[in-house]
């Protein structure tokens, strides 16, 4: 299963980025994480899902770049949960 996810990621995303670009992505993820935590505290549903979704995407990509399968899979699970929540919000699934 890991090879399937890796092949999908390698099809859509570059397998190498500069350290500067990676740091920018991680800083964006940090801001999204902080904003998501604030949204949780103030009960700003569904903003929490919309902030957490790109957060997980960034960390899946960064984990894939450094071949950290555990981090990738944890965030992939959260991404699927947020995808379900977002589709449920928009489509009433």
N, CA and C of each residue as an Amber inpcrd file, in Angstrom:
protein
   279
   0.8230000  -1.1990000   0.0000000   0.0000000   0.0000000   0.0000000
   0.8610000   1.2550000   0.0000000   1.9860000   1.1780000   0.6880000
   2.8730000   2.3340000   0.7580000   3.4030000   2.7060000  -0.6170000
   3.7000000   1.7090000  -1.4470000   4.2170000   1.9920000  -2.7880000
   3.1620000   2.6350000  -3.6760000   1.8930000   2.2840000  -3.4650000
   0.8050000   2.8960000  -4.2410000   0.6950000   4.3760000  -3.9040000
   0.7060000   4.6900000  -2.6090000   0.6340000   6.0920000  -2.1900000
   1.8550000   6.8580000  -2.6820000   3.0330000   6.2560000  -2.5840000
   4.2510000   6.9220000  -3.0680000   4.1960000   7.1860000  -4.5640000
   3.6630000   6.2550000  -5.3370000   3.5750000   6.4760000  -6.7810000
   2.5710000   7.5800000  -7.1130000   1.4790000   7.6560000  -6.3520000
   0.5030000   8.7310000  -6.5650000   1.1360000  10.0800000  -6.2360000
   1.8300000  10.1410000  -5.1090000   2.4920000  11.3900000  -4.7270000
   3.5530000  11.7950000  -5.7390000   4.3250000  10.8310000  -6.2250000
   5.3840000  11.1680000  -7.1900000   4.8090000  11.6060000  -8.5260000
   3.5750000  11.1780000  -8.8440000   2.9430000  11.6140000 -10.0830000
   2.5240000  13.0820000  -9.9970000   1.9910000  13.4960000  -8.8490000
   1.4460000  14.8390000  -8.6990000   2.4260000  15.8660000  -8.1460000
   3.4450000  15.4250000  -7.4020000   4.3230000  16.3560000  -6.7120000
   5.7850000  16.1000000  -7.0610000   6.5880000  17.1460000  -7.0560000
   8.0180000  16.9260000  -7.3020000   8.6440000  16.1550000  -6.1370000
   9.5840000  15.2790000  -6.4630000  10.1910000  14.4480000  -5.4230000
  11.3060000  15.1670000  -4.6740000  11.7150000  16.3150000  -5.1580000
  12.7360000  17.1080000  -4.4720000  12.3650000  18.5800000  -4.5590000
  12.5120000  19.2560000  -3.4240000  12.3370000  20.7080000  -3.4010000
  13.4890000  21.2930000  -2.6000000  13.6830000  22.5760000  -2.7590000
  14.7700000  23.2220000  -2.0290000  14.4340000  23.3050000  -0.5460000
  15.4580000  23.4360000   0.2520000  15.2680000  23.5540000   1.6960000
  14.4450000  24.7970000   2.0320000  14.6670000  25.8670000   1.2730000
  13.9140000  27.1060000   1.4930000  12.4170000  26.8820000   1.2400000
  12.0990000  26.2000000   0.1510000  10.6910000  25.9140000  -0.1610000
  10.0630000  25.0160000   0.8920000  10.8270000  24.0370000   1.3560000
  10.3030000  23.1470000   2.3910000  10.0450000  23.9120000   3.6910000
  10.9330000  24.8150000   4.0350000  10.7290000  25.6220000   5.2420000
   9.5100000  26.5200000   5.1180000   9.2960000  27.0640000   3.9350000
   8.0980000  27.8860000   3.6970000   6.8390000  27.0370000   3.8930000
   6.8430000  25.8260000   3.3220000   5.6960000  24.9320000   3.4940000
   5.4540000  24.6040000   4.9660000   6.5300000  24.3330000   5.6820000
   6.3870000  23.9940000   7.1020000   5.8940000  25.1880000   7.9150000
   6.3100000  26.3900000   7.5560000   5.8110000  27.5890000   8.2510000
   4.3300000  27.8140000   7.9590000   3.9270000  27.5500000   6.7330000
   2.5080000  27.6530000   6.3860000   1.7100000  26.6210000   7.1860000
   2.2560000  25.4030000   7.2810000   1.5870000  24.3590000   8.0610000
   1.4920000  24.7550000   9.5290000   2.5340000  25.3690000  10.0500000
   2.5080000  25.8290000  11.4380000   1.3990000  26.8550000  11.6500000
   1.2970000  27.8080000  10.7450000   0.2370000  28.8280000  10.8590000
  -1.1500000  28.1910000  10.7480000  -1.3030000  27.2480000   9.8200000
  -2.5940000  26.5620000   9.6960000  -2.9270000  25.7830000  10.9670000
  -1.9130000  25.1570000  11.5580000  -2.1310000  24.4190000  12.8000000
  -2.5450000  25.3240000  13.9410000  -1.8830000  26.4730000  14.0550000
  -2.2360000  27.4320000  15.1100000  -3.6460000  27.9700000  14.8910000
  -3.9550000  28.3340000  13.6580000  -5.2960000  28.8360000  13.3590000
  -6.3650000  27.7730000  13.5930000  -6.0410000  26.5280000  13.2730000
  -6.9780000  25.4360000  13.5120000  -7.2200000  25.2450000  15.0020000
  -6.1720000  25.3400000  15.8090000  -6.3290000  25.2250000  17.2630000
  -7.1960000  26.3590000  17.8050000  -6.9940000  27.5610000  17.2920000
  -7.8200000  28.6990000  17.7140000  -9.2750000  28.4750000  17.3060000
  -9.4780000  27.9510000  16.0950000 -10.8340000  27.6710000  15.6210000
 -11.5080000  26.6080000  16.4830000 -10.7440000  25.6380000  16.9560000
 -11.3090000  24.6210000  17.8460000 -11.7170000  25.2510000  19.1730000
 -10.8430000  26.0770000  19.7250000 -11.1210000  26.7140000  21.0170000
 -12.3850000  27.5700000  20.9590000 -12.5510000  28.3090000  19.8650000
 -13.7130000  29.1950000  19.7450000 -14.9050000  28.5370000  19.0500000
 -14.7830000  27.2350000  18.7810000 -15.8690000  26.4570000  18.1840000
 -16.3340000  27.0610000  16.8590000 -15.3740000  27.3350000  15.9910000
 -15.6760000  27.9020000  14.6780000 -15.7940000  26.7970000  13.6420000
 -16.7290000  25.9000000  13.8510000 -16.9760000  24.8290000  12.9010000
 -17.5870000  25.4230000  11.6510000 -17.2460000  25.0540000  10.4680000
 -16.3570000  24.0290000   9.9520000 -14.9550000  24.5480000   9.6220000
 -14.6270000  25.7500000  10.0890000 -13.3100000  26.3140000   9.7720000
 -12.1780000  25.3920000  10.1970000 -12.3800000  24.6520000  11.2660000
 -11.3380000  23.7320000  11.7330000 -10.9670000  22.7170000  10.6570000
 -11.9580000  22.1850000   9.9650000 -11.6840000  21.2030000   8.9000000
 -10.9770000  21.8480000   7.7210000 -11.4070000  23.0510000   7.3600000
 -10.8120000  23.7060000   6.1960000  -9.3710000  24.1420000   6.4540000
  -9.0170000  24.3870000   7.6950000  -7.6380000  24.7230000   8.0340000
  -6.7910000  23.4650000   8.2110000  -7.3760000  22.4200000   8.7310000
  -6.6270000  21.1960000   8.9890000  -6.3610000  20.3890000   7.7270000
  -7.2230000  20.4860000   6.7400000  -7.0470000  19.7340000   5.4900000
  -5.7310000  20.0890000   4.7990000  -5.4440000  21.3740000   4.5160000
  -4.1570000  21.6880000   3.8830000  -2.9780000  21.4260000   4.8150000
  -3.1810000  21.5530000   6.1300000  -2.1450000  21.2230000   7.0960000
  -1.7010000  19.7760000   6.9000000  -2.6620000  18.8690000   6.7920000
  -2.3360000  17.4580000   6.5920000  -1.6800000  17.2180000   5.2370000
  -2.1560000  17.8920000   4.2120000  -1.5420000  17.7370000   2.8870000
  -0.0680000  18.1310000   2.9000000   0.2430000  19.2340000   3.5470000
   1.6300000  19.6970000   3.6140000   2.4820000  18.6830000   4.3590000
   1.9850000  18.1680000   5.4750000   2.7940000  17.2290000   6.2470000
   2.9140000  15.8740000   5.5740000   1.9180000  15.4710000   4.8190000
   2.0470000  14.2360000   4.0260000   3.1610000  14.4190000   3.0050000
   3.1740000  15.5630000   2.3470000   4.2030000  15.8360000   1.3390000
   5.5890000  15.8970000   1.9680000   5.7310000  16.6030000   3.0800000
   7.0460000  16.7070000   3.7290000   7.5070000  15.3520000   4.2550000
   6.5890000  14.5470000   4.7570000   6.9590000  13.2030000   5.2260000
   7.3670000  12.3280000   4.0540000   6.6800000  12.4820000   2.9280000
   7.0150000  11.6950000   1.7410000   8.3910000  12.0840000   1.2210000
   8.7370000  13.3760000   1.2810000  10.0520000  13.8260000   0.8230000
  11.1720000  13.1760000   1.6200000  10.9440000  12.9820000   2.8970000
  11.9940000  12.4510000   3.7710000  11.7630000  10.9880000   4.1310000
  10.8800000  10.3470000   3.4030000  10.5500000   8.9380000   3.6210000
  10.2910000   8.6270000   5.0930000   9.3420000   9.3470000   5.6580000
   8.8920000   9.1070000   7.0290000   7.4890000   8.4980000   6.9460000
   7.4110000   7.1850000   6.7910000   6.1100000   6.5600000   6.5310000
   5.1000000   6.7320000   7.6630000   5.5530000   6.7070000   8.9030000
   4.5950000   6.8220000  10.0080000   3.9140000   8.1810000  10.0010000
   4.6860000   9.2480000   9.8220000   4.1190000  10.5980000   9.7620000
   3.1850000  10.7340000   8.5690000   3.5840000  10.1520000   7.4450000
   2.7500000  10.2150000   6.2450000   1.4120000   9.5190000   6.4880000
   1.4320000   8.3250000   7.0900000   0.1970000   7.5700000   7.2790000
  -0.7180000   8.1910000   8.3190000  -0.1520000   8.7390000   9.3730000
  -0.9760000   9.4150000  10.3840000  -1.7160000  10.5850000   9.7440000
  -1.0070000  11.3920000   8.9740000  -1.6440000  12.5370000   8.3310000
  -2.5870000  12.1160000   7.2220000  -2.3100000  11.0050000   6.5580000
  -3.2120000  10.5070000   5.5280000  -4.5440000  10.0720000   6.1500000
  -4.4810000   9.4510000   7.3190000  -5.7070000   9.0660000   8.0160000
  -6.5150000  10.3100000   8.4000000  -5.8270000  11.3100000   8.9610000
  -6.5300000  12.5540000   9.3090000  -7.0880000  13.2300000   8.0580000
  -6.3500000  13.1900000   6.9530000  -6.8260000  13.7860000   5.7060000
  -8.1220000  13.1240000   5.2550000  -8.1970000  11.8130000   5.3600000
  -9.4190000  11.1060000   4.9800000 -10.5850000  11.4750000   5.9010000
 -10.2980000  11.6120000   7.1890000 -11.3470000  12.0160000   8.1270000
 -11.8430000  13.4250000   7.8040000 -10.9130000  14.3450000   7.5460000
 -11.3170000  15.7140000   7.1980000 -12.0470000  15.7490000   5.8590000
 -11.6290000  14.9280000   4.8950000 -12.3200000  14.8640000   3.6030000
 -13.7670000  14.4280000   3.7950000 -13.9610000  13.4270000   4.6450000
 -15.3220000  12.9770000   4.9330000 -16.1300000  14.0990000   5.5830000
 -15.5320000  14.7860000   6.5410000 -16.2330000  15.8740000   7.2250000
 -16.5880000  17.0160000   6.2890000 -15.6630000  17.3590000   5.4020000
 -15.9170000  18.4490000   4.4480000 -17.0000000  18.0430000   3.4560000
 -16.9280000  16.8060000   2.9310000 -17.9720000  16.3730000   1.9950000
 -19.3210000  16.2800000   2.6980000 -19.3170000  15.8550000   3.9440000
 -20.5580000  15.8040000   4.7130000 -21.1270000  17.2040000   4.9200000
 -20.2450000  18.1770000   5.1580000 -20.6800000  19.5550000   5.3400000
 -21.3180000  20.1100000   4.0690000 -20.6710000  19.8790000   2.9160000
 -21.1740000  20.4560000   1.6630000 -22.3280000  19.6730000   1.0590000
 -22.2800000  18.3470000   1.1580000 -23.2520000  17.5380000   0.4500000
 -24.2660000  16.8430000   1.3600000 -24.1200000  17.0440000   2.6600000
 -25.0650000  16.4330000   3.5950000 -25.0180000  14.9220000   3.5720000
 -23.8410000  14.3670000   3.3200000 -23.6920000  12.9070000   3.2380000
 -23.9690000  12.2910000   4.5840000
